[in-house]
Amino acid sequence: MAERNLAVGVALALALGVAALLVALIHCQPRAGVEAPQPPKPKIVLVPIDFVLQSPQV
């Protein structure tokens, strides 16, 4: 009897896990017509080579 109860418990836990995963996947999909926010692009700072060459050596 205990083995049967354990099997039923494991089956219920797996079913709930799969259901939660499906709900999460469906909920996180981007909706049609709505653009997902893009992460900010890193800004590249360009330093002129003349400035680097003319800087006094310490």
Secondary structure, DSSP 8 states (H G I E B T S, - for coil): -HHHHHHHHHHHHHHHHHHHHHHHHHHHS--TT---------------HHHHHHS---
